[in-house]
Amino acid sequence: MTDLLTLDPSVPREAKTLRRLESETVAWLGSNGRDGFPHAVPVWFLWHDAAVIVLTQPGSAKAKNLRADQRALLHLEAGDDGEQLHVLQGTVELPEAPASEWLDANGLRAAYLQKYAGGIANLGWDEERMFADYSMVVVFRPHKLIAW
């Protein structure tokens, strides 16, 4: 297995990637589809402890794909000028604990709600519904950065 990537804030392109991982609200998570084709979907995420935390519905295509093949890709939006390219290749871990419990155990519930309370409210949901529907945790650990 490839070593995990540690982004270095003293390297300009890595510092920019770190800033975006800490501030962006949507990224694209790519998985290897069971039909052999790539599958990419927009996701909400948290950057925490050198990993990207994503909540998903356990029956979703991405969840099924990631259970079958833990290699994945995370792509940030290209920015207004289309030139902000930050792609991370990595692998995922799929903790058994439901999202609500996992977030609490890792001290991340408040951070998740702070970042996405508006989006959850726009769906007409509350946090209980969010964590019940999106009950599966995906921990994406980057191995390689492609950026310029």
C-alpha positions as CSV (number, residue, x, y, z in Angstrom):
1,M,0.0,0.0,0.0
2,T,1.1,3.5,-0.7
3,D,2.2,5.8,2.1
4,L,-0.3,8.3,3.4
5,L,0.2,11.9,2.2
6,T,1.1,14.6,4.6
7,L,0.4,18.0,3.1
8,D,3.2,20.5,3.9
9,P,1.9,24.1,4.6
10,S,5.4,25.4,3.6
11,V,4.9,24.1,0.0
12,P,2.8,26.6,-1.9
13,R,0.6,24.2,-3.8
14,E,0.1,22.0,-0.7
15,A,-0.7,25.1,1.4
16,K,-3.3,26.1,-1.1
17,T,-4.8,22.6,-1.1
18,L,-5.0,22.7,2.7
19,R,-6.7,26.1,2.7
20,R,-9.3,24.8,0.2
21,L,-9.8,21.5,2.2
22,E,-10.5,23.6,5.3
23,S,-12.9,26.1,3.5
24,E,-14.7,24.4,0.6
25,T,-18.1,23.0,1.2
26,V,-18.4,20.6,-1.8
27,A,-15.9,18.2,-3.3
28,W,-16.4,15.3,-5.8
29,L,-15.8,11.8,-4.5
30,G,-14.8,9.4,-7.1
31,S,-15.1,5.6,-6.7
32,N,-14.6,2.6,-9.0
33,G,-18.0,1.6,-10.2
34,R,-19.1,-2.0,-10.0
35,D,-19.9,-1.8,-13.7
36,G,-16.2,-0.8,-14.5
37,F,-16.9,2.8,-15.0
38,P,-15.8,5.6,-12.7
39,H,-18.5,7.0,-10.5
40,A,-18.2,10.6,-9.1
41,V,-20.6,12.5,-6.9
42,P,-20.6,15.8,-5.1
43,V,-20.3,15.4,-1.3
44,W,-20.2,17.5,1.8
45,F,-17.0,16.9,3.8
46,L,-14.8,17.8,6.7
47,W,-11.0,18.0,6.6
48,H,-9.8,16.6,9.9
49,D,-6.6,15.0,11.1
50,A,-5.2,14.6,7.5
51,A,-8.3,12.9,6.3
52,V,-11.5,13.8,4.6
53,I,-14.7,12.8,6.4
54,V,-17.8,12.2,4.3
55,L,-21.2,11.0,5.4
56,T,-23.3,8.9,3.0
57,Q,-26.4,6.8,2.7
58,P,-25.4,3.2,3.3
59,G,-27.3,2.0,0.2
60,S,-25.9,4.6,-2.2
61,A,-23.8,3.7,-5.2
62,K,-20.7,5.3,-3.7
63,A,-21.1,3.3,-0.5
64,K,-21.5,0.0,-2.4
65,N,-18.5,0.9,-4.6
66,L,-16.3,1.8,-1.7
67,R,-17.2,-1.4,0.1
68,A,-16.0,-3.4,-3.0
69,D,-12.9,-1.3,-3.7
70,Q,-11.4,1.1,-1.2
71,R,-9.4,3.2,-3.7
72,A,-11.0,6.6,-4.3
73,L,-10.4,10.1,-5.5
74,L,-11.4,13.5,-4.1
75,H,-11.6,16.4,-6.5
76,L,-12.2,20.0,-5.4
77,E,-14.2,22.3,-7.6
78,A,-12.1,24.1,-10.2
79,G,-12.8,27.6,-9.0
80,D,-14.3,30.6,-10.8
81,D,-11.4,30.6,-13.3
82,G,-11.4,26.9,-13.9
83,E,-7.7,26.7,-13.0
84,Q,-7.8,25.7,-9.3
85,L,-7.0,22.0,-9.7
86,H,-6.7,19.9,-6.5
87,V,-7.2,16.2,-6.8
88,L,-6.3,13.7,-4.1
89,Q,-5.9,10.0,-4.7
90,G,-6.3,7.7,-1.7
91,T,-8.1,4.9,0.1
92,V,-11.0,4.9,2.4
93,E,-11.8,3.4,5.8
94,L,-15.5,2.6,6.5
95,P,-16.0,2.7,10.3
96,E,-18.8,0.4,11.6
97,A,-20.3,3.0,14.0
98,P,-23.2,5.1,12.7
99,A,-22.4,8.7,11.8
100,S,-23.9,10.2,14.8
101,E,-22.0,8.0,17.2
102,W,-18.8,8.3,15.2
103,L,-18.9,12.1,15.0
104,D,-19.5,12.3,18.8
105,A,-16.7,9.8,19.6
106,N,-14.3,11.9,17.4
107,G,-15.5,15.3,18.6
108,L,-16.7,16.3,15.2
109,R,-20.4,16.8,15.5
110,A,-20.2,20.5,16.3
111,A,-17.8,21.1,13.4
112,Y,-20.0,19.2,10.9
113,L,-23.1,21.1,12.1
114,Q,-21.3,24.5,12.0
115,K,-20.2,23.9,8.4
116,Y,-23.5,22.4,7.1
117,A,-26.3,23.7,9.4
118,G,-27.5,26.0,6.6
119,G,-27.5,23.2,4.0
120,I,-29.3,20.8,6.3
121,A,-31.9,23.5,7.0
122,N,-32.3,24.2,3.3
123,L,-33.3,20.5,2.9
124,G,-36.0,21.0,5.5
125,W,-34.2,18.6,7.8
126,D,-32.8,18.6,11.3
127,E,-29.5,17.0,12.5
128,E,-31.3,13.8,13.6
129,R,-32.7,13.2,10.1
130,M,-29.3,14.1,8.5
131,F,-27.4,11.6,10.6
132,A,-30.1,9.0,10.3
133,D,-30.2,9.2,6.4
134,Y,-26.5,9.8,6.0
135,S,-25.5,7.3,8.6
136,M,-22.4,5.8,7.0
137,V,-19.0,7.4,7.6
138,V,-16.3,7.4,4.9
139,V,-12.8,8.3,6.1
140,F,-10.8,9.2,3.0
141,R,-7.0,9.2,3.5
142,P,-5.0,10.8,0.7
143,H,-1.9,9.1,-0.7
144,K,-1.2,11.5,-3.6
145,L,-1.9,15.1,-4.6
146,I,-2.3,16.3,-8.1
147,A,-2.5,20.1,-8.1
148,W,-1.3,23.2,-9.9
